[in-house]
Amino acid sequence: MIKLAGLDLDGTLYNRHLRVSKMNRNAVRAWVASERLFAICSGRMIPRVAKLMRDELQVPGYKMCLNGALVYDQDDKLLSATPLAKTTVRRVFALAQHYGVQVRFYSELQHALYTPHRAGNYLGGELDRDVRIATVSAMNQLLRRPDVQFYKFTVEAAFGNVLALKLALAALAKLPLNMTRSKPLLYEGLAPGIDKLAGMRVIAQAAGVPLTECMCFGDQLNDLTMVAGVGYGVAMGNAVRQVKQAAKIVAPTNEKDGAGLTLLRVITGDIQ
């Protein structure tokens, strides 16, 4: 029996307008009403994920954020947290400056953005809002704070310079990181060993459900290990080739409510 469903957001539960359709929303509610467990498995941060589940879906559920670096239970209590090493963050920042790429570092609640040739606005103190970082001095000032931890970063081309992005990625590959891709030209870095499958292991253990009885949905390369590593991996119809090859089921696209339709197939017994 499939006891737990874990759904990615962008390209999966969300449509192209970053909204959950009425069909998908009702399917998630029906899933929870059938006494099965539910989880969001996303690269997004906890405020947005918690608000989505509380206000829009109106269901309880586990929350995997920042691609598995932070995992929360159904009451938003932290189950696991795996930050990037601060020495690694410094090296990533130096590479971003050297190659002229944009990088965004994510803490639990805020982010720090570096864009080449753009002024910074971090003047010291707590990281209590989103900030721009322009210098090594500002980044070091942030990292010296014991209350600041970064869990994920994204890297992308600045001003359309794809060659610089390729060179930066080659350099990043030499660092102790787990690098993956979430969009054609958007890459993400996590601590070694951290990905969505690692996050699902935390959720499954907390829920008392084996991974073989979990169904996980995704569309991009950052979903690949999760889709491949559970009992019922579902690739969206709009998924990249590698995710479709790893999946047990290929659902309709996110624009055609593929996630909700597949959940309903489980509820009705069409998928067992």
N, C-alpha and C positions, 0 to 999 in steps of 0.2 A: 504494500500500500504506500502511496506517495503521501507523506505526512507534512512536508515542509516545502514551500515554494519560495525561491529567492529571485527577485526580478531586478535587473538593471533598469535605469531610468532613461537616459538619452538614447534614442533609437530603438527603445524596447517598450517600456510602459508609456513613455512620452511620445506624442506625435511630433510633427515637424514644428509645431508652434509651442513646444515645451509644455504641453497640457496633457492631462489624462482624460481620455474620451469617456463619455457616459457609459459606453459598453464596457470598457476596461475597469472603470470604477465599480460598476455593479458586479462584475465578475470577481474582483478582489473581495468585495463584501460577501458574496456568495461562498467564496473559498473559505473565508474565516468562519462564516456561519455553519459550514460543514464540519467544523471542529478540527480544521487543519491549521498549521502554523504558517506565518507569512513573514517575509523579510524583504527589505529594500537593500540592494547591493550596488552601491554607486560610488563614483568618484567625487560626488558633491559633499558638502559639509553638513554637519549635524543640524544647524538651525533650519535649513531648507527641507531636509529629509524628515525631521520631526514634525515640522509644520504641515507638510504634505500628508503624512499619515494621520495626524490629529485632526486637521481642519477639512481636508478634501476627501481622502479615502475613508476617514473615520473608522479605522480599524487599529487594533493593537498589532505590534510586530517588532521584530528585531531590525536593527539598523546597522548596516556596514557602510562606513564612510571613508572617503579618501582611498578607495580601492582596497580596503582591508587593513589599512594602517590603524584605524579606529573602529571598534565594534561596540555596540550598545545593546542592552537587553530591551525588553518590551516596555520598561519604565524609564528608558533613556539613561540607565546607569551603565557606566563604562565597564565592559568586559575585558577588553585588551587594548593596549596602545603601544605602537612600535614606532618611535621617532627616528628620523634620519640622524646619523652622527653629526655633531656640529662641525667637526673637521671636514666631513664630506660636503656639508652645506657651503662652507667657505671655499672649497675647491670648485664646486659647481658655480658659485657666484663669480669666481675668478675666470672660469672658462667662458661664462656668458659675456663678461666684459671683453675678454680677449677676442672672441669670435663675433661679437656684435649681434647676439641673439636675445630675444626676450625670455625672461624666466620669472615664474611666479611661485613663491614658496608659501605653503599652506600650514598654518597652525590649526588648532582645533576650531577656532572661531573667526580668525582673521587671516589675511594674506598680505605678503610683502612683494611688491612688483618691481622688477628692474627692466627698464626699456632703454636701449642705447640712446644717448644724447638727450635724455629727458631728465629734468631736475627732480630731486627727491624732496620729500616733505616730512621724513621722520626726523624729529628733533630730540629724540631720547625719551626715556620713560617707558611705561607699559605699552604693550602692543594691544591697545584696546579699540583699534579701528584699522581698516585697511590702509596701507601706507605704500609710498614709493621710496625705493632705496636707490641711490645713485652712486654711492662711494663705498669703498672697502671699510672706511672708518665707521660709516653708519651701520653697515652689516655687522661689523665686529661689536659695536655698541649693543645691537639687538641680541647677538648671540651670547654676550657676557651675562645677560639677564638669566637667572635660574628659572624664571617663570616662562621663558620662551622656548618652545620646542616646535620644530617643523617636521611634518609627517609626510609630506608629498611636495613635489615641485612639477611644474609643467614647463616645457621649453618649446618655443616656436620661432619661426622666422620673423625678424623685425624688418618692416618696410619691404616685405616680399623677397628678401635675400635668402633664397632656398639653398644656395651653395654654402653660405655661412652656417645654416642649420645642419647640413650634412657633415661639415667639418666638426662642428660642435658635438654632434652625436657620436662621431668616431672617437673623440676625446672622452666623452662621458662613458663610453663602453669600457674604458680602462679603470673606472672607479668602482668601488664596492657598492653597487646599486642594482636594483631590479628595474630595468627600463622596459617600457611597453608603449603602445600607441593607442590613443583613444579617438583620433580623427586623422585624416590623411596627412596633415602636416602639424599635428599636435602630439607631442610625446610626453610621457610621465615618468618620473623617477620615484622609487620607493626604497626603503631599507631592504637589504638582501633577504630573500625568503618571504617577502610580503607581497601578496597579490590577493585577488578575490577568492581563490580557492582556500588560501590560508584563513581568510576572514570567514568563509563558510564553515571551516572546521571548528572555529571558535563558536559560531552560532549553533551548529549541530550538536556540539558537546554540551552547551548550555541548555539546549532544548531536549537533550536525551534522545536524539534522532540520528541514526547512522546516515552517512552520506549516500549510501545506496538507496535510501528512501527520500532523498531530496530531489527536487526538480528546479533547475536554474536556467534562466533565460538571459541571452545576451546577443550582441551584434558586432562588437568591435574586438580588436586584439587584446584589450585589457580584460575582456570577459573569457578569453580562450581557456585558461587553466580551470576556471570554475565550471564552464560548460562541459569540458572534457572529464572533470574529476568527480562529478556526482553521478548518481544512478540514472537520472533522466536529464540529460543536457538538451536544451532547446535553443536552436538558432533561429533568429528572426529571418523572415524572407529577405530583408534588406541587409542581412549580415555579410561580413566579408567572407571570402572563400574558406579561409582556414577554420573559422568558427562553424560554418556549415559542415565541413568535413569531420569535425570533432563531435558534432551533435548526434544525439539519438533521434531527435525529431526536428524537422524544419517547419516552423509555423508561418502563417501569412505575415506580411510586413507590419510594421508598427502603424502605418497609415490605414491598415485594414483590420486593426484590433487583434493582431495575431496573439498577443499575450493573453488577453481576456478569453478569446475563443479556445485556446489550449487549456487554460484553467477549467473552463466549463466542460471540456472533453474529459478531464480527469474526474470532475464531480459526477458526471453522468455515467462514468464507467467505460467510456469509449477508449480511454487510455488507462492501463492498469500496470 
